[in-house]
Amino acid sequence: MRYRLAREPLENVVFIPVDQRDPSARLKATVWPEPYSYHDTEEEKKVSELFEITEEGFEEAVRWINEQYDIGNYSE
């Protein structure tokens, strides 16, 4: 299984002050089958879920990724 955890919408916020960041942004967790990268895998083979950008949201996303592995939701 391959996975990705990224900000959605994807943008570099390192130099954007916190008060100017998009308040609707979320963490997007995605899993897909090996062997290809995120960009080289067809969209229909990917499973994704959105989470809040908080410490709790990050922990929920990690749990979700682990659950996807446990149930085999990444298999072709």
PDB file with one MODEL, atoms N, CA, C and O in Angstrom:
MODEL        1
ATOM      1  N   MET A   1       0.841  -1.172   0.000  1.00  0.00           N
ATOM      2  CA  MET A   1       0.000   0.000   0.000  1.00  0.00           C
ATOM      3  C   MET A   1       0.890   1.240   0.000  1.00  0.00           C
ATOM      4  O   MET A   1       1.917   1.294   0.678  1.00  0.00           O
ATOM      5  N   ARG A   2       0.472   2.220  -0.770  1.00  0.00           N
ATOM      6  CA  ARG A   2       1.127   3.526  -0.760  1.00  0.00           C
ATOM      7  C   ARG A   2       0.148   4.511  -0.118  1.00  0.00           C
ATOM      8  O   ARG A   2      -1.066   4.313  -0.168  1.00  0.00           O
ATOM      9  N   TYR A   3       0.686   5.569   0.481  1.00  0.00           N
ATOM     10  CA  TYR A   3      -0.198   6.570   1.076  1.00  0.00           C
ATOM     11  C   TYR A   3       0.398   7.963   0.948  1.00  0.00           C
ATOM     12  O   TYR A   3       1.595   8.134   0.719  1.00  0.00           O
ATOM     13  N   ARG A   4      -0.472   8.951   1.101  1.00  0.00           N
ATOM     14  CA  ARG A   4      -0.070  10.352   1.019  1.00  0.00           C
ATOM     15  C   ARG A   4      -0.945  11.141   1.977  1.00  0.00           C
ATOM     16  O   ARG A   4      -2.150  10.907   2.057  1.00  0.00           O
ATOM     17  N   LEU A   5      -0.347  12.068   2.698  1.00  0.00           N
ATOM     18  CA  LEU A   5      -1.076  12.967   3.574  1.00  0.00           C
ATOM     19  C   LEU A   5      -0.637  14.373   3.197  1.00  0.00           C
ATOM     20  O   LEU A   5       0.527  14.734   3.372  1.00  0.00           O
ATOM     21  N   ALA A   6      -1.570  15.167   2.679  1.00  0.00           N
ATOM     22  CA  ALA A   6      -1.218  16.489   2.162  1.00  0.00           C
ATOM     23  C   ALA A   6      -2.306  17.498   2.470  1.00  0.00           C
ATOM     24  O   ALA A   6      -3.454  17.139   2.731  1.00  0.00           O
ATOM     25  N   ARG A   7      -1.930  18.757   2.436  1.00  0.00           N
ATOM     26  CA  ARG A   7      -2.880  19.847   2.621  1.00  0.00           C
ATOM     27  C   ARG A   7      -3.718  19.960   1.351  1.00  0.00           C
ATOM     28  O   ARG A   7      -3.190  19.847   0.245  1.00  0.00           O
ATOM     29  N   GLU A   8      -4.995  20.179   1.503  1.00  0.00           N
ATOM     30  CA  GLU A   8      -5.909  20.330   0.363  1.00  0.00           C
ATOM     31  C   GLU A   8      -6.687  21.626   0.544  1.00  0.00           C
ATOM     32  O   GLU A   8      -7.447  21.703   1.508  1.00  0.00           O
ATOM     33  N   PRO A   9      -6.568  22.642  -0.287  1.00  0.00           N
ATOM     34  CA  PRO A   9      -5.796  22.612  -1.529  1.00  0.00           C
ATOM     35  C   PRO A   9      -4.302  22.621  -1.244  1.00  0.00           C
ATOM     36  O   PRO A   9      -3.836  23.214  -0.271  1.00  0.00           O
ATOM     37  N   LEU A  10      -3.559  21.942  -2.126  1.00  0.00           N
ATOM     38  CA  LEU A  10      -2.122  21.797  -1.961  1.00  0.00           C
ATOM     39  C   LEU A  10      -1.440  23.121  -2.290  1.00  0.00           C
ATOM     40  O   LEU A  10      -1.493  23.590  -3.427  1.00  0.00           O
ATOM     41  N   GLU A  11      -0.806  23.715  -1.295  1.00  0.00           N
ATOM     42  CA  GLU A  11      -0.038  24.935  -1.503  1.00  0.00           C
ATOM     43  C   GLU A  11       0.980  25.052  -0.377  1.00  0.00           C
ATOM     44  O   GLU A  11       0.778  24.525   0.717  1.00  0.00           O
ATOM     45  N   ASN A  12       2.064  25.742  -0.658  1.00  0.00           N
ATOM     46  CA  ASN A  12       3.109  25.942   0.328  1.00  0.00           C
ATOM     47  C   ASN A  12       2.700  27.110   1.220  1.00  0.00           C
ATOM     48  O   ASN A  12       2.657  28.251   0.759  1.00  0.00           O
ATOM     49  N   VAL A  13       2.406  26.847   2.467  1.00  0.00           N
ATOM     50  CA  VAL A  13       1.942  27.898   3.375  1.00  0.00           C
ATOM     51  C   VAL A  13       3.022  28.364   4.344  1.00  0.00           C
ATOM     52  O   VAL A  13       2.733  29.091   5.295  1.00  0.00           O
ATOM     53  N   VAL A  14       4.261  27.952   4.110  1.00  0.00           N
ATOM     54  CA  VAL A  14       5.348  28.300   5.016  1.00  0.00           C
ATOM     55  C   VAL A  14       5.461  29.810   5.195  1.00  0.00           C
ATOM     56  O   VAL A  14       5.687  30.281   6.310  1.00  0.00           O
ATOM     57  N   PHE A  15       5.308  30.574   4.118  1.00  0.00           N
ATOM     58  CA  PHE A  15       5.504  32.020   4.186  1.00  0.00           C
ATOM     59  C   PHE A  15       4.193  32.805   4.234  1.00  0.00           C
ATOM     60  O   PHE A  15       4.203  34.034   4.156  1.00  0.00           O
ATOM     61  N   ILE A  16       3.074  32.107   4.360  1.00  0.00           N
ATOM     62  CA  ILE A  16       1.769  32.777   4.454  1.00  0.00           C
ATOM     63  C   ILE A  16       1.402  32.877   5.928  1.00  0.00           C
ATOM     64  O   ILE A  16       1.336  31.855   6.611  1.00  0.00           O
ATOM     65  N   PRO A  17       1.162  34.087   6.436  1.00  0.00           N
ATOM     66  CA  PRO A  17       0.773  34.224   7.843  1.00  0.00           C
ATOM     67  C   PRO A  17      -0.472  33.388   8.147  1.00  0.00           C
ATOM     68  O   PRO A  17      -1.355  33.252   7.300  1.00  0.00           O
ATOM     69  N   VAL A  18      -0.537  32.842   9.329  1.00  0.00           N
ATOM     70  CA  VAL A  18      -1.639  31.957   9.721  1.00  0.00           C
ATOM     71  C   VAL A  18      -2.994  32.610   9.475  1.00  0.00           C
ATOM     72  O   VAL A  18      -3.915  31.950   8.995  1.00  0.00           O
ATOM     73  N   ASP A  19      -3.130  33.886   9.794  1.00  0.00           N
ATOM     74  CA  ASP A  19      -4.425  34.559   9.637  1.00  0.00           C
ATOM     75  C   ASP A  19      -4.811  34.794   8.181  1.00  0.00           C
ATOM     76  O   ASP A  19      -5.942  35.200   7.911  1.00  0.00           O
ATOM     77  N   GLN A  20      -3.899  34.549   7.227  1.00  0.00           N
ATOM     78  CA  GLN A  20      -4.200  34.728   5.809  1.00  0.00           C
ATOM     79  C   GLN A  20      -4.347  33.401   5.061  1.00  0.00           C
ATOM     80  O   GLN A  20      -4.566  33.391   3.850  1.00  0.00           O
ATOM     81  N   ARG A  21      -4.229  32.296   5.771  1.00  0.00           N
ATOM     82  CA  ARG A  21      -4.366  30.979   5.135  1.00  0.00           C
ATOM     83  C   ARG A  21      -5.837  30.650   4.913  1.00  0.00           C
ATOM     84  O   ARG A  21      -6.711  31.145   5.624  1.00  0.00           O
ATOM     85  N   ASP A  22      -6.092  29.820   3.933  1.00  0.00           N
ATOM     86  CA  ASP A  22      -7.453  29.415   3.577  1.00  0.00           C
ATOM     87  C   ASP A  22      -8.078  28.650   4.744  1.00  0.00           C
ATOM     88  O   ASP A  22      -7.604  27.570   5.095  1.00  0.00           O
ATOM     89  N   PRO A  23      -9.136  29.196   5.349  1.00  0.00           N
ATOM     90  CA  PRO A  23      -9.755  28.522   6.499  1.00  0.00           C
ATOM     91  C   PRO A  23     -10.500  27.237   6.134  1.00  0.00           C
ATOM     92  O   PRO A  23     -10.820  26.435   7.012  1.00  0.00           O
ATOM     93  N   SER A  24     -10.772  27.042   4.865  1.00  0.00           N
ATOM     94  CA  SER A  24     -11.477  25.818   4.461  1.00  0.00           C
ATOM     95  C   SER A  24     -10.507  24.681   4.118  1.00  0.00           C
ATOM     96  O   SER A  24     -10.949  23.590   3.756  1.00  0.00           O
ATOM     97  N   ALA A  25      -9.199  24.918   4.225  1.00  0.00           N
ATOM     98  CA  ALA A  25      -8.204  23.891   3.905  1.00  0.00           C
ATOM     99  C   ALA A  25      -8.334  22.702   4.856  1.00  0.00           C
ATOM    100  O   ALA A  25      -8.714  22.865   6.015  1.00  0.00           O
ATOM    101  N   ARG A  26      -8.018  21.518   4.363  1.00  0.00           N
ATOM    102  CA  ARG A  26      -8.099  20.284   5.128  1.00  0.00           C
ATOM    103  C   ARG A  26      -6.865  19.424   4.856  1.00  0.00           C
ATOM    104  O   ARG A  26      -6.105  19.687   3.924  1.00  0.00           O
ATOM    105  N   LEU A  27      -6.681  18.410   5.668  1.00  0.00           N
ATOM    106  CA  LEU A  27      -5.693  17.369   5.388  1.00  0.00           C
ATOM    107  C   LEU A  27      -6.384  16.322   4.531  1.00  0.00           C
ATOM    108  O   LEU A  27      -7.490  15.886   4.849  1.00  0.00           O
ATOM    109  N   LYS A  28      -5.744  15.922   3.460  1.00  0.00           N
ATOM    110  CA  LYS A  28      -6.305  14.896   2.595  1.00  0.00           C
ATOM    111  C   LYS A  28      -5.411  13.663   2.684  1.00  0.00           C
ATOM    112  O   LYS A  28      -4.248  13.691   2.281  1.00  0.00           O
ATOM    113  N   ALA A  29      -5.969  12.591   3.214  1.00  0.00           N
ATOM    114  CA  ALA A  29      -5.266  11.315   3.293  1.00  0.00           C
ATOM    115  C   ALA A  29      -5.713  10.458   2.111  1.00  0.00           C
ATOM    116  O   ALA A  29      -6.907  10.344   1.831  1.00  0.00           O
ATOM    117  N   THR A  30      -4.755   9.867   1.431  1.00  0.00           N
ATOM    118  CA  THR A  30      -5.056   9.042   0.262  1.00  0.00           C
ATOM    119  C   THR A  30      -4.239   7.755   0.331  1.00  0.00           C
ATOM    120  O   THR A  30      -3.064   7.776   0.700  1.00  0.00           O
ATOM    121  N   VAL A  31      -4.863   6.643  -0.023  1.00  0.00           N
ATOM    122  CA  VAL A  31      -4.164   5.361  -0.145  1.00  0.00           C
ATOM    123  C   VAL A  31      -4.418   4.813  -1.538  1.00  0.00           C
ATOM    124  O   VAL A  31      -5.442   5.106  -2.154  1.00  0.00           O
ATOM    125  N   TRP A  32      -3.471   4.008  -2.034  1.00  0.00           N
ATOM    126  CA  TRP A  32      -3.599   3.373  -3.336  1.00  0.00           C
ATOM    127  C   TRP A  32      -2.665   2.177  -3.396  1.00  0.00           C
ATOM    128  O   TRP A  32      -1.738   2.076  -2.592  1.00  0.00           O
ATOM    129  N   PRO A  33      -2.899   1.254  -4.352  1.00  0.00           N
ATOM    130  CA  PRO A  33      -2.060   0.055  -4.441  1.00  0.00           C
ATOM    131  C   PRO A  33      -0.685   0.376  -5.034  1.00  0.00           C
ATOM    132  O   PRO A  33      -0.532   1.309  -5.821  1.00  0.00           O
ATOM    133  N   GLU A  34       0.302  -0.416  -4.637  1.00  0.00           N
ATOM    134  CA  GLU A  34       1.628  -0.311  -5.238  1.00  0.00           C
ATOM    135  C   GLU A  34       1.538  -0.777  -6.684  1.00  0.00           C
ATOM    136  O   GLU A  34       0.533  -1.395  -7.036  1.00  0.00           O
ATOM    137  N   PRO A  35       2.485  -0.532  -7.515  1.00  0.00           N
ATOM    138  CA  PRO A  35       3.825  -0.049  -7.241  1.00  0.00           C
ATOM    139  C   PRO A  35       4.029   1.413  -7.617  1.00  0.00           C
ATOM    140  O   PRO A  35       5.124   1.940  -7.420  1.00  0.00           O
ATOM    141  N   TYR A  36       3.007   2.090  -8.154  1.00  0.00           N
ATOM    142  CA  TYR A  36       3.229   3.409  -8.742  1.00  0.00           C
ATOM    143  C   TYR A  36       3.087   4.551  -7.750  1.00  0.00           C
ATOM    144  O   TYR A  36       2.512   4.391  -6.673  1.00  0.00           O
ATOM    145  N   SER A  37       3.619   5.701  -8.130  1.00  0.00           N
ATOM    146  CA  SER A  37       3.531   6.906  -7.310  1.00  0.00           C
ATOM    147  C   SER A  37       2.112   7.473  -7.362  1.00  0.00           C
ATOM    148  O   SER A  37       1.278   7.017  -8.144  1.00  0.00           O
ATOM    149  N   TYR A  38       1.858   8.448  -6.539  1.00  0.00           N
ATOM    150  CA  TYR A  38       0.554   9.125  -6.499  1.00  0.00           C
ATOM    151  C   TYR A  38       0.190   9.647  -7.887  1.00  0.00           C
ATOM    152  O   TYR A  38      -0.922   9.432  -8.369  1.00  0.00           O
ATOM    153  N   HIS A  39       1.123  10.323  -8.514  1.00  0.00           N
ATOM    154  CA  HIS A  39       0.840  10.949  -9.809  1.00  0.00           C
ATOM    155  C   HIS A  39       0.738   9.954 -10.953  1.00  0.00           C
ATOM    156  O   HIS A  39       0.130  10.260 -11.979  1.00  0.00           O
ATOM    157  N   ASP A  40       1.317   8.775 -10.801  1.00  0.00           N
ATOM    158  CA  ASP A  40       1.280   7.774 -11.862  1.00  0.00           C
ATOM    159  C   ASP A  40       0.194   6.724 -11.661  1.00  0.00           C
ATOM    160  O   ASP A  40       0.132   5.749 -12.411  1.00  0.00           O
ATOM    161  N   THR A  41      -0.660   6.909 -10.662  1.00  0.00           N
ATOM    162  CA  THR A  41      -1.747   5.963 -10.381  1.00  0.00           C
ATOM    163  C   THR A  41      -3.069   6.574 -10.820  1.00  0.00           C
ATOM    164  O   THR A  41      -3.316   7.756 -10.582  1.00  0.00           O
ATOM    165  N   GLU A  42      -3.912   5.784 -11.455  1.00  0.00           N
ATOM    166  CA  GLU A  42      -5.219   6.261 -11.907  1.00  0.00           C
ATOM    167  C   GLU A  42      -6.066   6.698 -10.715  1.00  0.00           C
ATOM    168  O   GLU A  42      -6.012   6.077  -9.654  1.00  0.00           O
ATOM    169  N   GLU A  43      -6.840   7.751 -10.885  1.00  0.00           N
ATOM    170  CA  GLU A  43      -7.671   8.301  -9.811  1.00  0.00           C
ATOM    171  C   GLU A  43      -8.644   7.275  -9.243  1.00  0.00           C
ATOM    172  O   GLU A  43      -8.906   7.279  -8.040  1.00  0.00           O
ATOM    173  N   GLU A  44      -9.181   6.400 -10.080  1.00  0.00           N
ATOM    174  CA  GLU A  44     -10.170   5.423  -9.601  1.00  0.00           C
ATOM    175  C   GLU A  44      -9.563   4.369  -8.680  1.00  0.00           C
ATOM    176  O   GLU A  44     -10.298   3.647  -8.007  1.00  0.00           O
ATOM    177  N   LYS A  45      -8.244   4.270  -8.637  1.00  0.00           N
ATOM    178  CA  LYS A  45      -7.580   3.328  -7.730  1.00  0.00           C
ATOM    179  C   LYS A  45      -7.240   3.957  -6.384  1.00  0.00           C
ATOM    180  O   LYS A  45      -6.770   3.267  -5.480  1.00  0.00           O
ATOM    181  N   LYS A  46      -7.471   5.252  -6.245  1.00  0.00           N
ATOM    182  CA  LYS A  46      -7.149   5.966  -5.010  1.00  0.00           C
ATOM    183  C   LYS A  46      -8.393   6.104  -4.137  1.00  0.00           C
ATOM    184  O   LYS A  46      -9.498   6.298  -4.642  1.00  0.00           O
ATOM    185  N   VAL A  47      -8.201   6.001  -2.814  1.00  0.00           N
ATOM    186  CA  VAL A  47      -9.272   6.208  -1.840  1.00  0.00           C
ATOM    187  C   VAL A  47      -8.797   7.335  -0.931  1.00  0.00           C
ATOM    188  O   VAL A  47      -7.687   7.286  -0.401  1.00  0.00           O
ATOM    189  N   SER A  48      -9.650   8.362  -0.750  1.00  0.00           N
ATOM    190  CA  SER A  48      -9.240   9.532   0.031  1.00  0.00           C
ATOM    191  C   SER A  48     -10.282   9.910   1.073  1.00  0.00           C
ATOM    192  O   SER A  48     -11.456   9.555   0.973  1.00  0.00           O
ATOM    193  N   GLU A  49      -9.809  10.644   2.078  1.00  0.00           N
ATOM    194  CA  GLU A  49     -10.670  11.160   3.150  1.00  0.00           C
ATOM    195  C   GLU A  49     -10.074  12.498   3.606  1.00  0.00           C
ATOM    196  O   GLU A  49      -8.856  12.676   3.595  1.00  0.00           O
ATOM    197  N   LEU A  50     -10.940  13.432   4.005  1.00  0.00           N
ATOM    198  CA  LEU A  50     -10.494  14.749   4.471  1.00  0.00           C
ATOM    199  C   LEU A  50     -10.594  14.852   5.990  1.00  0.00           C
ATOM    200  O   LEU A  50     -11.494  14.286   6.611  1.00  0.00           O
ATOM    201  N   PHE A  51      -9.636  15.596   6.578  1.00  0.00           N
ATOM    202  CA  PHE A  51      -9.569  15.790   8.026  1.00  0.00           C
ATOM    203  C   PHE A  51      -9.221  17.239   8.332  1.00  0.00           C
ATOM    204  O   PHE A  51      -8.670  17.949   7.490  1.00  0.00           O
ATOM    205  N   GLU A  52      -9.545  17.666   9.537  1.00  0.00           N
ATOM    206  CA  GLU A  52      -9.200  19.015   9.986  1.00  0.00           C
ATOM    207  C   GLU A  52      -7.682  19.155  10.103  1.00  0.00           C
ATOM    208  O   GLU A  52      -6.979  18.184  10.382  1.00  0.00           O
ATOM    209  N   ILE A  53      -7.188  20.375   9.884  1.00  0.00           N
ATOM    210  CA  ILE A  53      -5.754  20.631  10.062  1.00  0.00           C
ATOM    211  C   ILE A  53      -5.528  21.024  11.519  1.00  0.00           C
ATOM    212  O   ILE A  53      -5.393  22.199  11.864  1.00  0.00           O
ATOM    213  N   THR A  54      -5.493  20.000  12.349  1.00  0.00           N
ATOM    214  CA  THR A  54      -5.227  20.146  13.776  1.00  0.00           C
ATOM    215  C   THR A  54      -4.441  18.906  14.196  1.00  0.00           C
ATOM    216  O   THR A  54      -4.295  17.960  13.422  1.00  0.00           O
ATOM    217  N   GLU A  55      -3.946  18.921  15.411  1.00  0.00           N
ATOM    218  CA  GLU A  55      -3.246  17.731  15.918  1.00  0.00           C
ATOM    219  C   GLU A  55      -4.205  16.537  15.947  1.00  0.00           C
ATOM    220  O   GLU A  55      -3.824  15.418  15.604  1.00  0.00           O
ATOM    221  N   GLU A  56      -5.454  16.786  16.360  1.00  0.00           N
ATOM    222  CA  GLU A  56      -6.453  15.712  16.394  1.00  0.00           C
ATOM    223  C   GLU A  56      -6.769  15.211  14.989  1.00  0.00           C
ATOM    224  O   GLU A  56      -6.924  14.009  14.773  1.00  0.00           O
ATOM    225  N   GLY A  57      -6.863  16.140  14.030  1.00  0.00           N
ATOM    226  CA  GLY A  57      -7.126  15.758  12.649  1.00  0.00           C
ATOM    227  C   GLY A  57      -6.005  14.909  12.080  1.00  0.00           C
ATOM    228  O   GLY A  57      -6.248  13.948  11.350  1.00  0.00           O
ATOM    229  N   PHE A  58      -4.771  15.272  12.420  1.00  0.00           N
ATOM    230  CA  PHE A  58      -3.618  14.493  11.978  1.00  0.00           C
ATOM    231  C   PHE A  58      -3.686  13.080  12.553  1.00  0.00           C
ATOM    232  O   PHE A  58      -3.458  12.104  11.839  1.00  0.00           O
ATOM    233  N   GLU A  59      -3.999  12.973  13.845  1.00  0.00           N
ATOM    234  CA  GLU A  59      -4.105  11.655  14.475  1.00  0.00           C
ATOM    235  C   GLU A  59      -5.229  10.836  13.860  1.00  0.00           C
ATOM    236  O   GLU A  59      -5.075   9.630  13.665  1.00  0.00           O
ATOM    237  N   GLU A  60      -6.361  11.470  13.549  1.00  0.00           N
ATOM    238  CA  GLU A  60      -7.475  10.772  12.897  1.00  0.00           C
ATOM    239  C   GLU A  60      -7.053  10.285  11.509  1.00  0.00           C
ATOM    240  O   GLU A  60      -7.405   9.176  11.108  1.00  0.00           O
ATOM    241  N   ALA A  61      -6.310  11.101  10.785  1.00  0.00           N
ATOM    242  CA  ALA A  61      -5.859  10.724   9.446  1.00  0.00           C
ATOM    243  C   ALA A  61      -4.934   9.512   9.513  1.00  0.00           C
ATOM    244  O   ALA A  61      -5.048   8.598   8.696  1.00  0.00           O
ATOM    245  N   VAL A  62      -4.027   9.498  10.472  1.00  0.00           N
ATOM    246  CA  VAL A  62      -3.124   8.353  10.636  1.00  0.00           C
ATOM    247  C   VAL A  62      -3.921   7.092  10.966  1.00  0.00           C
ATOM    248  O   VAL A  62      -3.647   6.020  10.427  1.00  0.00           O
ATOM    249  N   ARG A  63      -4.916   7.226  11.861  1.00  0.00           N
ATOM    250  CA  ARG A  63      -5.780   6.071  12.178  1.00  0.00           C
ATOM    251  C   ARG A  63      -6.508   5.578  10.928  1.00  0.00           C
ATOM    252  O   ARG A  63      -6.601   4.375  10.687  1.00  0.00           O
ATOM    253  N   TRP A  64      -7.023   6.518  10.137  1.00  0.00           N
ATOM    254  CA  TRP A  64      -7.757   6.162   8.919  1.00  0.00           C
ATOM    255  C   TRP A  64      -6.854   5.408   7.950  1.00  0.00           C
ATOM    256  O   TRP A  64      -7.262   4.394   7.384  1.00  0.00           O
ATOM    257  N   ILE A  65      -5.627   5.897   7.756  1.00  0.00           N
ATOM    258  CA  ILE A  65      -4.682   5.214   6.862  1.00  0.00           C
ATOM    259  C   ILE A  65      -4.421   3.796   7.359  1.00  0.00           C
ATOM    260  O   ILE A  65      -4.412   2.855   6.565  1.00  0.00           O
ATOM    261  N   ASN A  66      -4.207   3.634   8.668  1.00  0.00           N
ATOM    262  CA  ASN A  66      -3.986   2.298   9.232  1.00  0.00           C
ATOM    263  C   ASN A  66      -5.209   1.406   9.046  1.00  0.00           C
ATOM    264  O   ASN A  66      -5.063   0.216   8.768  1.00  0.00           O
ATOM    265  N   GLU A  67      -6.409   1.959   9.195  1.00  0.00           N
ATOM    266  CA  GLU A  67      -7.638   1.186   8.980  1.00  0.00           C
ATOM    267  C   GLU A  67      -7.740   0.725   7.532  1.00  0.00           C
ATOM    268  O   GLU A  67      -8.162  -0.401   7.267  1.00  0.00           O
ATOM    269  N   GLN A  68      -7.356   1.585   6.594  1.00  0.00           N
ATOM    270  CA  GLN A  68      -7.411   1.211   5.186  1.00  0.00           C
ATOM    271  C   GLN A  68      -6.486   0.029   4.914  1.00  0.00           C
ATOM    272  O   GLN A  68      -6.814  -0.858   4.126  1.00  0.00           O
ATOM    273  N   TYR A  69      -5.349   0.024   5.560  1.00  0.00           N
ATOM    274  CA  TYR A  69      -4.420  -1.106   5.423  1.00  0.00           C
ATOM    275  C   TYR A  69      -5.038  -2.371   6.001  1.00  0.00           C
ATOM    276  O   TYR A  69      -4.992  -3.437   5.388  1.00  0.00           O
ATOM    277  N   ASP A  70      -5.624  -2.233   7.206  1.00  0.00           N
ATOM    278  CA  ASP A  70      -6.197  -3.402   7.886  1.00  0.00           C
ATOM    279  C   ASP A  70      -7.329  -4.050   7.080  1.00  0.00           C
ATOM    280  O   ASP A  70      -7.450  -5.274   7.052  1.00  0.00           O
ATOM    281  N   ILE A  71      -8.160  -3.222   6.422  1.00  0.00           N
ATOM    282  CA  ILE A  71      -9.283  -3.782   5.663  1.00  0.00           C
ATOM    283  C   ILE A  71      -8.921  -4.078   4.203  1.00  0.00           C
ATOM    284  O   ILE A  71      -9.746  -4.594   3.449  1.00  0.00           O
ATOM    285  N   GLY A  72      -7.696  -3.753   3.812  1.00  0.00           N
ATOM    286  CA  GLY A  72      -7.262  -4.047   2.432  1.00  0.00           C
ATOM    287  C   GLY A  72      -7.912  -3.150   1.402  1.00  0.00           C
ATOM    288  O   GLY A  72      -8.082  -3.559   0.253  1.00  0.00           O
ATOM    289  N   ASN A  73      -8.279  -1.939   1.781  1.00  0.00           N
ATOM    290  CA  ASN A  73      -8.975  -1.030   0.887  1.00  0.00           C
ATOM    291  C   ASN A  73      -8.072  -0.433  -0.184  1.00  0.00           C
ATOM    292  O   ASN A  73      -8.528   0.393  -0.974  1.00  0.00           O
ATOM    293  N   TYR A  74      -6.837  -0.818  -0.228  1.00  0.00           N
ATOM    294  CA  TYR A  74      -5.888  -0.303  -1.182  1.00  0.00           C
ATOM    295  C   TYR A  74      -5.616  -1.294  -2.305  1.00  0.00           C
ATOM    296  O   TYR A  74      -4.886  -0.985  -3.247  1.00  0.00           O
ATOM    297  N   SER A  75      -6.203  -2.486  -2.210  1.00  0.00           N
ATOM    298  CA  SER A  75      -5.924  -3.550  -3.177  1.00  0.00           C
ATOM    299  C   SER A  75      -6.599  -3.270  -4.503  1.00  0.00           C
ATOM    300  O   SER A  75      -7.629  -2.600  -4.586  1.00  0.00           O
ATOM    301  N   GLU A  76      -5.976  -3.811  -5.536  1.00  0.00           N
ATOM    302  CA  GLU A  76      -6.569  -3.671  -6.880  1.00  0.00           C
ATOM    303  C   GLU A  76      -7.711  -4.632  -7.040  1.00  0.00           C
ATOM    304  O   GLU A  76      -8.341  -4.672  -8.098  1.00  0.00           O
TER     305      GLU A  76
ENDMDL
END
